[in-house]
Amino acid sequence: MKTAARSSTLDHLVDRIRLLLEGDPRISEKQMFGGLTFLLNGHILVGCKKDGRILLSVGREHNDAALARPGATQMMHRDRPMTGFVWIDADAIEDDDDLADWVRTAERWVAQMPIEAPKPARRAAKPRKTPATR
């Protein structure tokens, strides 16, 4: 079962990252990019994908240094590079120490960003009034 295997891969990756970030009150979780993303003070820290990859926020000035490391590739959006965000291949984070190093690298950058104000909850759309029929 391909779907079950992918789901367990994501679950395992999420559990590993939760252990690294455990107890940090600045961390929240949100479904994004087809997986689960961990936010630090409202900013993307690390996103987990079903295929075992992670998306990291490394900051524009650290982008090239991150890309020089094994397993890192530039995040692309509509054929445009998203400087400051890199994908890390699953093979490059199999080892817990390697995963921790990548997450801490992102944390050093994201922790410097201003705290993101929570966005107001969306209101449910009000039903439209229909003209009275005669």
N, C-alpha and C positions, 0 to 999 in steps of 0.2 A: 504494500500500500504506500504509494508515493506521498499522498497527503498526510497520512499519519506520521511518516518519517520526518517530513518537513515540519510538522507541528511539534514533534518532540525535539527537533533540532532547535527551533525557536525557544521552546520552553526551557531547555537546558541552558541556552545562552542567556536568557533573561534571568534565570536563577543564579548563574555565575556573576552577572553584573550586579544583581541585587545584593549579593554577599559583599561585593566590593564597596557598595554605596550605603550599606546598612547603617541606619541610625543618623544619617545626615538629614536634618530637617529642611534643608534647601532643595531636596530632590523631590520631584513629582514625576508621575508617569502619564503618558498619553499615547493613544493609538495614532500612529503617523507612518507614512511611507510604506504601508503594507505590513507593518510590524509594530512593536512596542518601542517607544522612545522615552528616554529618561531626560528630564529637564532639570537644569540647575538654575535656581532663581528665575524660572520661566524661559530660559534659553536652552536650545538643543544642546545636550551634552553628548549622548550616545544613543543611536537608534539601532535596534536589532531587526534583522531580516530573517525570513523563514529559511533561507539558504545558508544561514550561519555567518553571513557577513555583518559587519557593523558600520554605521555611519558616524563619523566623529566631527565635531566642531573643533578646529585647530587654530582658527584665526588667520586672517590674510597674511600677516607677517611670518607665520610659522608654516604656511602652506607648502612651500618648496622643501623645507626640512622634513616635513611629514611624508611628502611624496618620494623622498630619497630613501625611505625605509622600506624593507621588503614587505610586499603584500599590499601596499597602499596605491590607490588610483584616485584620480580626481573625480569628484561628483560632477555629473553633467545633468543639466536640465534643459530640455529642448535644444540639444546640440550646443549648449553654451556651458563653459566651465563655471562651476560655483566655487570660486576661490574662497578658501577658508573651511571647506567641507571635503573630507576624504572618505572613501570606502576602504575598509580593511578586509582582505580576504579571510575566509574561515581558517585556512591553513596557517595564516600568520598569527592567529590568536588561540590555537589549540592548547598551548601551554598557559596555565593560569598566570604565571609571571609576565608573559608577553601581553595577555589581555589586560592585566592590572597596569602595566606600563603605558599602554595606549590610553586607557581610561584616565589615568592620572595626568597624562600629557594634555588631554582635552580639558580636564578639570582645571589645570593651571591657567589655561586661557579663559575659559568661560567664567571662572570665579572673578575675574577682573572686570567683567561687563556689568553695567548697572542692573539693578534688580528690575525685572519686567513686571509692570503693574498687571494684576489679573484682569482679564478681559471680561466685560459684563456678559452675563448669560443672555442668550438669544431669547427673545419673547416669541411665544407661539403666535402664528399669524391669526389675526382676528377674522372671523367669517365675514365675507362681504355681504352687504345688505342688497337684497334683490328688490327691484321695483315691484310694488304691489300690482297684481294682475286685476284687470277690470272685469 
